[in-house]
Amino acid sequence: MSSREKKSPEKKNSSGISEMIQHFKTKPLLYIGTFLILVIIFIAFVFGGIDFTRSRSDQWDWTFGTYNRTPIQLVPNNYFHQTYMDYARMYQISPDDPNYIEYEYWIWRWAFENTVIRTGILDEMKQAGFTVPEAVVDREVASHPIFMENGVFSLARYRAMDRNSQMNLWKQVQEDMTLNYYIMDISNLRISSNEASFVASMASPRRSFNFVSFSPYSYPDSEIAAFALENPSLFNQIHLSVISIYSSEREARDVYNSVLNGTVSFEEAARNLSQDYYADMSGDMGIILANELRWEIMNEQDRITVANLLPGEMSDLVATPFGGWAFFRANQPAISMDIDNLTQLNQVRSYMMENQRGRIEDWLIREAENFTSRARTSGFDTAAWDAGLHLQTFGPIPLNYGDSELFTAIASTGVQELEYAGRNIFFWELAFSTPLNSVSIPRVIEGNVIVLYPFEEIYLDDDEIRSIIDFYPAWLNQSNDFLIRSYFLNNPKLDNQFDQAFGILYWGW
């Protein structure tokens, strides 16, 4: 491989690519431009490079996937090859570097993704019926540096190139011009000054907040026990056996009848005929809670019937959630839940967290309303201290709905409870409609009930607003680059086999 043949680079080369890799992983938007610049660059044909005999698989066809059935292939001197060689020359990673394989992976991956984007754009333009006129391509080829002599086109140089190379060059020039038209059409979209001003206005004012959070995990055991006592049938411990048939209802009925009339025992039928996980245990499901039957039986009334079977009694056929049929047998009498048993109480808690979130949130809101009443009289900090709540502070942040990279994002404040609140319209409504230096109403945000106290508001000056307006077009272009990249790399037309191909390339997997 070409990168293996190079001299060992200075240490700064590998550290540079390491830093670039880390930045790309954490902030891909800032590096998307590199991809699209390389997509539209025309690279002259260069010979030499990758050792295509390195693969340990004689059958390796150097295909890394397809885009709309067009192979993403690596062959000598095609775009994929040229782009890989560009990156390899740029970073010159030494095989002795302990991170060599990781760096190589990323170089190959960048070359692959550039090729996917290029292939995807050409496919889009083809589907749109766009073709660069032949006369325009001819003029571009005629001005190519390899045909120039003393600043003018040399027919002798053109004729010195074999016909196949002429056609390949002509096709590549046509593709590059097509790519340029696509990229330039997008990057030259006019941006309204009103749009830039509107976006800039979102940066001001910026607010800072104190806040407290009421977590559903603070829901007390006493409330859990109360719910369990109100719904004993959900938490009875039952010991059942089951036989499941997924082939057809008729076959399930035949098995059921054979067990019912004593032709075969339940255990024998489970071992030999059942088509579920419990067959190897002769159908024994062990001891479960009655509410866990929701994973096994679709109909609620059927679940109640099965949960109340007497020892030795067998249910009728019931439909399962996975398109099959099953019947159950009770092995022991149902056992009432012990609310003093912490393990069983935690099982009830898990059930409520999944199925009774509204009841939990109602309780949390009542607790939060009690807190807000105290906070309005004794002060936010004092009320939080008295209630044993963790008082947190964040900001200043603007009204940055969607966590745009143009402004400070709520996700960057380090407040775990609000990590995903940036796209929650109710959070922003609460944060910027609550009067300054007052206690907000409680609001359920991302599963927690929060109360905010905005204590500071900062307005940007005209110069700061103007700088955002000036920067907005460049940011928007970066965003468009990101959307283009995401569109092609996540397109259902792409069959991405890169990791498998890279594994074969390096290890013969």
C-alpha positions, 0 to 999 in steps of 0.5 A: 500500500502506498502509505506503507512505502512512505518515510516515517513522518514527523510526529505532528502528522499523526497527531494532526489526523488524530485531532481531525478525527476527534473533531469530526466525531464530535463536530462533523458539521465543521468538517463537512466542507472538506468532503464537498470541496473534494467532491467538486475538485477535478484531480488529474490522472496519476499512476501508481499508488495502492498495491492491489495485490495486498488482499488475502482473498483472491476473490476480492473485487474491491467493491465497497457497496452500491448506490442505486445499484451503481458499484462504489468500486476502487480501481486504479485511477478512478475517483475513489483511488484518487481521493484515497491517494490525496488523503494518504499523501496529506497525512503520510501515516507511518506503519509503525504508528500504534494508531496506524490502522485507525488512521488508515480506517478513517482515510479509507472511510473519508475517500469512500464517503466522498465517492458515495456523495459524488455518485449520489449527486451524479445519480440525482442529476441523471434522474433530473435529466441534466446533461452538460452539453458536449460542446461545453465539455469539449471546450473544458477538455481543450483547456485542460493543462495537460494539453496546453503548450505555451498557453494554447491548446496543442493538438499534438499533445491531444493526439499523443494520448490514446483513445481510451484515455481521451474518453476517460478524461472526457467523461471525468470532465463531464462528471466534474462539471455536473457536480459543480453545477449541483454544488454551485446551485445549492451554495449560491442560493440567495439568503434574505437579509430579513432571514439573517436578522430574524435568526440573529434576533434569537441570540438576545436576550440571554437568560440565566436560571436557577432550577430544581427538578423532581425526578420520577425516581423520587416517587416514594415506596409508600405510593408504590405500595398503595398502588399495589394494594389497589391492584392486587390482581396485577401483582399476584405471583403465578406459576404457569406452563405454556405451549405455543404454536406459530404455524397455524391456529388449526395446528394449535387447536389439534395440539390443545385437543390432544392434551385436553383429552389425555392423548399426550401429557402437557409436558410431552407436548411442550417438549416435542411440539411447542415452538417457544423458549419454554419448550426445553423446560417442558413448558414451565414458565416459572413464577411470574407476576400476573401483569407480565402476561401482557408480553404473552397474551394480546387480549386483556380479558384472556390475561385475567382468565389465565391469571386466575386459573386454578391449580391444574386447570388449563386455559383455552387457546389465546392469541399471542402478540407475535402472531401465534396461539398458546394455551396455559396451565396453572401449576400452583395457587396464585400468591398475593404480593408482599408489599414489605418485600423490596424486590417485589416492590421494585417490580411494581415500581418498574411496572408503574414507570412503564404503564402509570407514568401519568400517576407518578407525574401527577404526584410530582407536580403536586410536590412541585406546586408545594415547593413553588408556594414556599419559594414565592414566600421564603425565596427560591434558594431557601425553599430548595434547601428546606426541601432537600432539593439539589439547586442547579444553575445554568446560562446565560442561554438564548431562545435556541430552539433546536440547539442550533450551533449558532448559539449556546445550546442547552445541551452544552450547559452540562445539566443532565435533566435538560440534556434533550430539552433543546427541541422541547417547545414547552421548555422554551415557553416556560424559560422565556415566558416566566417573568424575570426574578419569579418562580415558574409553574411546574412543567414536565420536561423529558420525564422530570418535573422542573421549576425554573427561576430566571434571575438574569437577562442580558441583551447583545449590543448592535455589533454582536447582532451584526456579527451574527448576521454577517456570519449567518450565510457561511453557517447556512452553507455549512448546514447545507453541506451537512444536509447534503452529506447526510442525505446521500450517506443515509439514503436508502439507495446506499448499500454500505458495505464499507466495514466489511470491505475494509476488514477484508482489505486489511485482515482478509475477513 
